[in-house]
Amino acid sequence: MNKHQRIKKNKEFQHVFKKGKSFANRQFIVYVFKSEQPEFRLGLSVSKKVGNAVVRNRIKRYIRQTFLELKDDILPNADYIIIARPQAATLDFHESKKSLEHVLRIARALPKK
């Protein structure tokens, strides 16, 4: 994932939180804000409640890899913020990918099968 595809600044996070819509399941909360940029941007938030640094970094790797694999199917002109809930710590990669796909379908960011 390129640098220009990441949301890093607090101001950008707050903008998506205020203007975007949220969708959730047991493992993840997704905020989606449609904008005019040519490609999607991704922001990640995994709090210390989820686990230690090793667990949090693993979850972030799983989320980034999922978005990398879904980049052709996902709606391009939007900002996405993914918040991991504590239940996400117990998932392996395939389960977390399935869970993220589920939330993104609810958010209508992915086409239905």
C-alpha positions in Angstrom: 0.0 0.0 0.0 1.4 3.4 -1.0 1.9 6.3 1.3 -0.8 8.4 -0.5 -3.3 5.6 0.2 -3.0 5.9 4.0 -4.9 8.1 6.4 -2.4 9.2 9.1 -3.4 12.6 10.4 -5.8 13.1 13.3 -7.6 15.8 11.3 -8.3 13.3 8.4 -9.5 10.7 10.9 -11.9 13.1 12.6 -13.2 14.3 9.2 -14.1 10.7 8.2 -15.6 10.0 11.7 -17.9 13.1 11.4 -18.9 13.0 7.8 -18.7 9.2 7.0 -21.1 6.4 7.8 -20.2 3.5 10.1 -20.9 -0.2 9.7 -19.9 -3.0 12.1 -19.9 -6.6 13.0 -18.4 -8.4 16.1 -14.8 -8.0 15.0 -14.5 -4.7 13.0 -16.1 -1.3 12.7 -15.7 0.4 9.3 -16.2 4.1 8.6 -16.7 5.0 4.9 -16.6 8.5 3.5 -17.0 8.9 -0.2 -14.8 11.6 -1.8 -13.4 12.7 -5.1 -9.9 11.2 -5.1 -9.1 8.6 -7.7 -8.1 5.7 -5.3 -9.2 4.6 -1.9 -7.4 5.6 1.3 -7.2 3.4 4.4 -6.8 4.3 8.1 -6.3 1.7 10.8 -7.1 1.9 14.5 -6.3 -1.0 16.9 -6.4 0.0 20.6 -4.4 -1.4 23.5 -7.5 -3.2 24.7 -7.1 -5.6 21.7 -3.8 -7.0 22.9 -0.1 -6.4 23.1 2.0 -4.8 20.3 2.6 -8.1 18.6 -1.2 -8.9 18.4 -2.1 -5.3 17.3 0.6 -5.3 14.5 -0.6 -8.8 13.3 -4.2 -7.5 13.0 -3.0 -4.4 11.1 -1.0 -6.7 8.7 -4.1 -8.8 8.1 -6.3 -5.8 7.3 -3.7 -4.3 4.9 -3.3 -7.6 3.2 -7.0 -8.0 2.8 -7.3 -4.6 1.2 -4.4 -5.4 -1.1 -6.2 -8.5 -2.2 -9.5 -6.7 -2.6 -8.2 -3.5 -4.2 -9.7 -4.3 -7.6 -13.2 -5.0 -6.2 -13.4 -2.3 -3.6 -15.0 1.1 -4.4 -12.1 3.4 -5.4 -13.2 6.9 -4.5 -13.6 6.6 -0.7 -11.8 6.8 2.6 -12.0 3.8 4.9 -11.2 3.7 8.6 -11.1 0.2 10.2 -11.3 -0.1 13.9 -10.5 -3.5 15.3 -12.5 -4.8 18.3 -11.0 -7.1 20.9 -12.6 -10.2 19.3 -10.4 -9.6 16.2 -7.4 -10.8 18.2 -8.5 -14.4 18.1 -8.9 -14.6 14.3 -6.4 -16.0 11.9 -5.9 -14.3 8.4 -8.7 -16.2 6.6 -11.3 -15.5 9.3 -10.4 -11.9 9.5 -10.5 -11.5 5.7 -14.0 -13.1 5.7 -15.1 -10.8 8.5 -13.8 -7.7 6.8 -15.5 -8.7 3.5 -18.7 -9.2 5.4 -18.6 -5.6 6.8 -17.5 -4.1 3.5 -20.5 -5.8 1.8 -22.8 -4.3 4.4 -21.2 -0.9 3.7 -21.8 -1.5 0.0 -18.1 -1.0 -0.6 -17.8 -4.5 -2.2 -20.2 -6.0 -4.8 -22.4 -8.8 -3.6 -21.4 -12.3 -4.7 
